[in-house]
Amino acid sequence: MAAAPQVKPGDAVYTGAGSLDERMKLIAYTLQKSVQDPWAHEFVSALVRDLPPKDDMAELHAIFNRLKWPNIRYQFHPRGLDRFQTLRRTITMGQADCDVSTVAVNTCAHLLGFKTGCDILFRPGGPWSHIWPIVGFPREEPRLWIPMELTTGPCADGSTRPQCAQFGWEIPHEFRGGWRRFFFTLA
């Protein structure tokens, strides 16, 4: 894959559909750019300022609650293009799809010292169709990977929609054709 374009914090990269590995490189690249943005550090500091010190779960809930709907609206990307954008751009625009939500959550968690990654869902017999962020808990020596799915959740009527996102919920395994887990190691 060619080197990712130079992206200033707050910019977005639009690209046509590529392989899963190419998309993961773009997510990792955008995540790296996002954590280097001083604005993101200020945003995350403000997010947890009033929480008790060293309360890992409270910090994860603060991230989830700030980034879920209605604060950030689920927005499909233009047909044939995927958008990869920094946390700053996501907060400014107030919208994200699953790729962008993964970058936003992982940026916040990474800046608070958590280990981060994502789970990827494959359609039965088909290509990957969805991605969501996961965060290691507790922060120091994770024993659990908590899903931080912002773009869908179980509703009372049996459907799944962003308005019903719940902390720690993920798509049940019986609805997955397959899945793969990635972890992010940032410089």
Disulfide bonds with the S-S distance in Angstrom:
Cys155-Cys164 1.92
